[in-house]
Amino acid sequence: MKHVERGLAALTSLALTAALLALGASPDAAASSKPPASVPGIEYIAQPGDGAQRSSNGKGTAEMPISPDNPAGTEWLNDCFGSPDAQDPDGRVYNRFKWCQEYEFKNRYYKKVDGKPVLKGTNTMRFQAAAIGYNDTRATRIFFRAKTGQVKYDGWNPLEKRTVAPNLKLEITPECVPGANQPTTATCGVGRSPAKMEWAQWSNFPDWVYWDVSSIGGMGEDQVAFHQWRLYLNGASPGYEQGTERGEGPPIGIRCDSADYFNNGAKRFPHACIYTNAYPVLTYKMTENPQVGQHIRDAQNNPNSTWPKKPKDGYSKRIPGKWHVSEGLRGAPLHRVPSRNESGTIADENERWKKSACGQNGGLNPWAPHYDATTGLPPYSSGLQCDEYPFSSTDEGASDPEWDSSVRAVDATDNTSAGSKLGKFYTNDRILMFLDDFWVNVVDA
């Protein structure tokens, strides 16, 4: 059980988490008043039209491309396409704000002969798709384009291969998956009409087409909503029937919120949509934060070596938050709570327990006289600060009776740098308070 002092805030958060889990959501501020405005899509022409919604280009991970109708020109997209995961049917979630896919779509065309459907041929398109979640609007932008020259016409007779197959129509749009909204009162919508061209036009059209999938409504103070969208490709053309299979991709999960506590300096990010199938991991480099990094490594890998020491009864310390790609070797996750700067009662209690473990007296000498090598901690010097892990801004911090913690004297500059990176991580990965699981990883470089 958590401390009673954690009160209604913690109980509210746990109830929200339980409700979302019961609804099948992956635990990975008023809502925006309306989705992005609708504009005409492509209709048998090869022009993408103007954008329906532009981001204000925040500084966080969700920064939109300079050109809102083109996700290319950034290293992330090529890196994403270069991964084998991008070739999977459900694509690759690159990080909490980005997704990509390079895949193939086939459409079998039938024509009725003596009242029976006869297969006439198959059209195949190699395509690329990408998506970027907004950090200032409850929406995500979906991009699509055919790979130039990579449309094939198989099985058609020689005449129809030249005169029929290239002129059949192909309509493409993202769509919200019916019944996937959680809570069910939330609304998912697509802000522009489908893109529709002939197969030959798609084959020779190098530009991206795009749509905004948006969210309205949610649960809790942060107005949290979970949705799923998918790509729908429809090759139906007059006089020709498609195969019985529906040309839809697997559902891609997003989570949208209207939390009002995200900022980067003066720039605020009151609404956003992120991709749920990504693990939020805060990474520290030993080359940048050697003392804090070593402290976290020791706490995660050899907790009994850390201060406070384990009791004499042989109890082994349990410290959460370790990241590992293998689930079986991964530690329990951490969860963000309001910081002391945000008047967080849990963070205040964590700070009190940390100071007790550090032996801090306050005043001109913040370290108690007993704080020396015999206690497993170095003697006080003016350049040191008391670092704690798990962080004071987590529910699993020093005051949590369910978990153990560690404190260590570290260089003040190192500690301040590490704290700044934690704050940026909370914003860049959109870590909601009490709800999102996250982990910490320490790497050499």
C-alpha positions in Angstrom: 0.0 0.0 0.0 1.2 3.5 -0.7 1.5 6.1 2.0 -1.8 7.5 3.2 -0.3 11.0 2.7 -0.3 10.5 -1.0 -4.0 11.0 -0.7 -6.6 11.6 -3.3 -4.2 12.4 -6.2 -2.7 8.9 -6.1 -6.1 7.2 -5.7 -7.5 9.2 -8.6 -4.5 8.2 -10.8 -4.7 4.5 -9.8 -8.5 4.5 -10.6 -7.8 6.0 -14.0 -5.0 3.5 -14.8 -7.3 0.6 -13.7 -10.1 1.9 -15.9 -7.9 2.2 -18.9 -6.4 -1.3 -18.4 -9.9 -2.7 -18.0 -10.7 -1.2 -21.4 -7.8 -2.9 -23.0 -5.6 0.2 -23.4 -1.9 0.0 -23.3 -0.6 2.1 -20.5 2.0 3.3 -22.5 -7.0 20.9 -19.8 -9.9 21.0 -22.0 -9.9 19.1 -25.2 -9.4 20.8 -28.6 -12.7 22.2 -29.6 -12.8 20.6 -33.0 -10.7 18.4 -35.3 -8.6 20.0 -38.1 -10.7 21.5 -40.8 -11.6 19.4 -43.8 -10.3 20.2 -47.3 -10.9 18.5 -50.6 -8.7 15.5 -51.3 -7.5 14.1 -54.6 -10.1 13.0 -57.1 -8.6 11.4 -60.2 -5.9 14.1 -60.3 -2.3 14.1 -59.4 -2.2 17.1 -57.1 -2.1 16.7 -53.3 -3.8 20.0 -52.4 -3.1 22.3 -49.4 -2.6 21.1 -45.9 -5.5 21.0 -43.5 -3.6 21.6 -40.3 -0.1 23.0 -39.6 1.8 22.5 -36.4 3.4 25.4 -34.6 6.7 23.6 -34.8 7.5 23.0 -31.1 11.0 22.1 -30.0 10.1 18.7 -28.7 10.2 15.2 -30.3 6.9 16.0 -32.1 8.3 18.8 -34.3 6.6 18.7 -37.6 8.5 18.8 -40.9 9.3 22.3 -42.2 7.1 21.5 -45.2 3.8 20.2 -43.7 3.1 18.1 -46.9 6.4 16.2 -46.9 7.8 14.2 -44.0 11.1 13.6 -45.8 14.3 15.7 -45.4 14.9 14.4 -41.9 17.2 11.6 -40.8 14.5 9.8 -38.9 12.5 8.8 -42.0 15.4 7.1 -43.8 16.5 5.5 -40.6 12.9 4.2 -40.0 12.5 2.8 -43.6 15.9 1.1 -43.2 14.6 -1.1 -40.4 13.2 -4.6 -41.1 10.3 -3.7 -38.8 9.2 -1.1 -41.4 8.5 -4.0 -43.8 6.0 -5.6 -41.5 2.3 -5.4 -42.1 1.9 -3.1 -39.1 5.0 -1.0 -39.9 7.4 0.4 -37.3 6.7 2.7 -34.4 9.9 4.7 -34.6 9.3 6.6 -31.3 6.4 8.0 -29.3 5.6 10.5 -32.1 6.7 8.8 -35.3 5.7 5.7 -37.4 6.6 4.5 -40.8 6.0 1.6 -43.2 7.2 0.4 -46.6 4.9 -2.4 -47.9 3.0 -3.8 -50.8 -0.6 -3.7 -51.7 -2.2 -6.1 -54.2 -5.7 -5.7 -55.8 -7.2 -8.6 -57.7 -9.7 -7.6 -60.4 -12.6 -9.7 -61.5 -15.1 -9.4 -64.4 -18.3 -11.3 -64.6 -18.5 -13.7 -67.5 -21.8 -15.6 -67.9 -22.8 -14.4 -64.5 -19.6 -15.7 -62.8 -16.6 -13.7 -61.6 -13.5 -14.4 -63.6 -10.1 -13.2 -62.4 -8.7 -10.8 -65.0 -5.5 -9.6 -63.4 -3.7 -8.3 -60.3 -2.4 -4.8 -59.8 0.4 -4.4 -57.2 1.8 -1.2 -55.7 4.9 -0.8 -53.5 4.3 2.1 -51.2 5.7 4.1 -48.3 3.7 5.6 -45.4 4.7 7.7 -42.5 3.0 9.4 -39.6 3.9 12.2 -37.1 2.0 13.0 -34.0 1.3 16.7 -33.2 2.6 18.1 -29.9 0.2 21.1 -29.9 -3.0 19.5 -31.3 -4.9 16.3 -30.7 -4.1 14.9 -34.1 -1.5 12.9 -36.0 -0.6 13.5 -39.7 -0.6 10.4 -42.0 1.5 10.5 -45.2 1.3 8.2 -48.1 3.0 7.8 -51.5 3.6 5.1 -54.1 7.2 4.2 -54.9 7.7 5.7 -58.3 7.7 3.1 -61.1 6.9 0.2 -58.7 3.4 -0.5 -59.8 3.0 -3.9 -61.6 0.2 -5.5 -63.6 0.2 -9.3 -63.5 -2.1 -11.8 -65.1 -3.7 -9.5 -67.6 -3.8 -10.3 -71.2 -1.4 -8.2 -73.3 -4.1 -5.7 -74.5 -5.8 -5.2 -71.1 -2.4 -4.8 -69.5 -1.8 -1.7 -71.5 -5.4 -0.3 -71.9 -7.3 -1.4 -68.8 -5.1 -2.2 -65.8 -3.2 1.1 -65.6 -6.5 3.1 -65.9 -8.4 1.4 -63.1 -8.9 3.6 -60.0 -7.3 3.3 -56.6 -8.6 5.2 -53.6 -6.5 5.5 -50.4 -7.4 7.0 -47.0 -6.7 6.4 -43.3 -9.8 5.5 -41.3 -10.6 5.3 -37.6 -11.1 1.7 -36.6 -14.8 1.3 -35.5 -15.3 0.4 -31.9 -11.7 1.2 -30.9 -12.3 4.5 -29.1 -11.6 4.3 -25.3 -13.5 5.8 -23.7 -16.3 5.1 -26.1 -17.4 8.8 -25.7 -14.2 10.0 -27.4 -14.3 10.7 -31.1 -11.7 9.9 -33.8 -12.0 11.6 -37.1 -10.2 12.0 -40.5 -9.9 15.6 -41.6 -9.9 15.3 -45.4 -11.3 13.2 -48.1 -9.7 10.1 -49.7 -6.9 10.4 -52.4 -8.1 8.8 -55.6 -6.1 8.3 -58.9 -5.6 5.8 -61.6 -2.9 3.2 -61.0 -0.7 4.7 -63.7 -1.0 8.1 -62.0 0.1 6.7 -58.6 3.0 5.0 -60.3 4.3 8.3 -61.7 3.3 10.6 -58.8 6.4 11.3 -56.5 4.7 13.5 -53.9 3.2 12.6 -50.6 -0.5 12.8 -49.9 -1.6 13.2 -46.3 -4.5 13.4 -43.8 -4.9 14.4 -40.2 -6.5 11.9 -37.8 -7.8 13.8 -34.9 -9.3 13.1 -31.4 -12.0 14.8 -29.3 -12.9 13.9 -25.7 -11.4 11.6 -23.2 -11.3 10.6 -19.6 -9.8 12.2 -16.5 -8.3 15.6 -15.9 -5.9 15.0 -18.8 -8.7 14.0 -21.2 -6.9 10.8 -22.2 -8.3 8.9 -25.2 -7.1 5.8 -27.0 -7.9 5.3 -30.7 -6.8 3.1 -33.6 -6.4 4.1 -37.3 -5.6 2.0 -40.3 -4.9 2.6 -44.0 -7.7 1.6 -46.4 -7.0 1.0 -50.1 -10.0 0.6 -52.4 -9.4 -0.4 -56.0 -13.0 -0.8 -57.0 -13.6 0.5 -60.6 -16.7 0.5 -62.9 -17.1 -2.9 -64.5 -14.5 -4.6 -62.4 -15.0 -6.2 -59.0 -12.3 -6.5 -56.3 -11.5 -9.7 -54.5 -13.5 -10.4 -51.4 -10.7 -9.3 -49.1 -10.9 -5.7 -47.9 -7.8 -3.6 -48.6 -7.2 -2.5 -45.0 -4.0 -2.5 -43.0 -3.6 -3.6 -39.4 -4.8 -1.1 -36.7 -2.2 1.4 -35.4 -2.7 2.6 -31.9 -2.5 6.2 -30.8 -3.2 7.9 -27.5 -4.3 11.6 -27.3 -4.4 13.9 -24.3 -4.9 17.5 -23.2 -2.5 17.5 -20.3 -1.4 21.1 -19.5 1.9 20.5 -17.8 4.2 20.0 -20.8 6.6 22.7 -21.8 10.0 23.5 -23.2 11.0 26.8 -21.8 8.2 29.3 -22.6 6.7 27.0 -25.3 3.8 24.9 -24.0 2.3 21.7 -25.5 -1.2 21.5 -24.2 -2.5 18.8 -26.6 -0.8 15.9 -28.4 -1.2 12.4 -29.9 1.5 9.8 -29.5 2.0 6.2 -30.7 1.3 3.6 -28.0 3.4 0.8 -29.3 6.7 2.3 -28.1 8.5 1.9 -24.8 9.5 5.2 -23.2 13.1 4.9 -22.1 15.3 7.6 -20.6 18.9 7.1 -21.6 21.9 8.4 -19.8 25.4 8.3 -21.3 28.4 7.6 -19.1 30.4 10.1 -21.2 28.0 12.8 -20.3 26.8 12.0 -16.7 29.4 9.6 -15.3 28.6 10.0 -11.6 24.8 9.9 -11.9 25.1 7.2 -14.6 27.2 5.0 -12.3 24.9 5.6 -9.4 21.9 4.4 -11.5 23.8 1.4 -12.7 24.7 0.4 -9.2 21.2 0.9 -8.0 19.7 -1.2 -10.8 22.4 -4.0 -11.0 23.7 -4.2 -7.5 21.2 -2.6 -5.2 22.6 -4.1 -2.0 25.8 -2.2 -2.5 24.0 1.2 -2.3 23.1 3.4 0.6 21.0 3.1 2.7 22.5 -0.4 3.4 20.2 -3.4 3.6 19.0 -4.5 7.1 21.0 -7.1 9.0 18.2 -9.7 8.5 19.5 -10.4 5.0 16.7 -8.5 3.2 17.7 -7.7 -0.4 16.9 -4.3 -1.8 14.5 -4.0 -4.7 15.0 -1.0 -6.9 12.8 -0.6 -10.0 13.2 1.1 -13.4 15.9 -0.9 -15.2 15.5 -1.1 -19.0 16.3 -4.2 -20.9 15.2 -5.3 -24.4 14.2 -8.7 -22.9 11.1 -8.4 -20.9 12.3 -11.1 -18.5 15.3 -9.0 -17.6 13.5 -5.7 -17.4 12.8 -4.1 -14.1 9.4 -2.8 -12.9 8.5 0.5 -14.6 8.6 4.0 -13.0 5.7 6.4 -13.1 5.8 10.2 -13.1 4.2 12.3 -10.4 4.0 16.1 -9.9 7.5 17.5 -9.0 8.2 19.6 -6.0 8.1 22.7 -8.3 4.6 21.6 -9.2 3.6 21.3 -5.5 3.7 17.5 -5.6 3.0 15.9 -2.2 4.6 12.6 -3.2 7.7 14.4 -4.5 7.9 16.4 -1.3 7.8 13.2 0.8 10.4 11.5 -1.4 12.6 14.5 -0.8 12.2 14.2 3.0 13.2 10.5 2.9 16.1 11.3 0.6 17.5 13.9 3.0 17.1 11.5 5.9 19.1 8.9 4.0 21.7 11.4 3.1 22.0 12.7 6.7 21.3 16.2 5.7 20.9 18.8 8.5 20.3 21.9 6.4 21.9 25.3 7.2 25.4 26.1 6.0 26.5 22.4 6.3 23.8 20.3 4.6 25.5 17.0 5.4 25.4 15.4 8.9 28.7 14.7 10.7 28.1 11.0 10.4 28.1 11.3 6.6 31.5 9.8 5.8 33.2 6.7 4.4 32.2 4.6 7.3 28.5 4.9 6.2 29.3 4.0 2.6 29.1 7.7 1.5 31.9 10.2 0.9 32.5 13.1 3.3 30.8 16.4 2.4 32.4 18.9 0.1 30.9 22.1 -1.4 30.7 20.7 -4.9 28.5 17.7 -4.1 24.7 17.1 -4.1 22.7 14.3 -2.8 21.4 12.3 -5.8 18.5 9.8 -5.4 17.3 7.0 -7.5 14.4 6.4 -8.3 13.8 10.1 -9.0 11.9 12.2 -6.6 9.3 12.9 -9.3 8.3 9.2 -9.5 5.7 7.3 -7.6 8.4 4.7 -6.8 10.7 7.3 -5.1 12.4 7.1 -1.7 9.2 7.3 0.3 7.5 4.4 -1.4 7.3 1.5 1.0 6.9 -1.0 -1.9 10.3 -0.3 -3.3 13.8 0.5 -2.1 16.0 3.4 -3.2 19.5 4.7 -3.2 21.3 8.0 -2.5 24.8 9.1 -3.3 26.9 12.2 -3.2 27.6 13.3 -6.8 29.1 16.3 -8.5 26.6 19.1 -8.6 27.1 19.9 -12.3 26.5 16.2 -13.2 23.4 16.0 -11.1 21.9 19.2 -12.5 22.6 18.0 -16.1 20.9 14.7 -15.3 17.9 16.4 -13.8 17.5 18.6 -16.9 17.6 15.6 -19.2 14.8 14.0 -17.1 12.6 17.0 -17.5 13.2 17.1 -21.2 12.4 13.4 -21.4 9.1 13.9 -19.7 8.1 16.4 -22.4 9.7 14.8 -25.5 8.1 11.4 -24.7 4.9 12.9 -23.4 5.0 11.0 -20.1 1.6 11.5 -18.4 1.5 11.7 -14.6 0.6 8.5 -12.8 -0.3 6.7 -16.1 2.7 6.1 -18.4 5.3 3.3 -17.7 8.9 4.3 -18.3 12.3 2.9 -17.7 15.9 4.2 -17.4 18.9 2.9 -19.3 22.6 3.8 -18.8 24.9 3.3 -21.8 28.7 3.8 -22.1 28.5 6.3 -25.0 
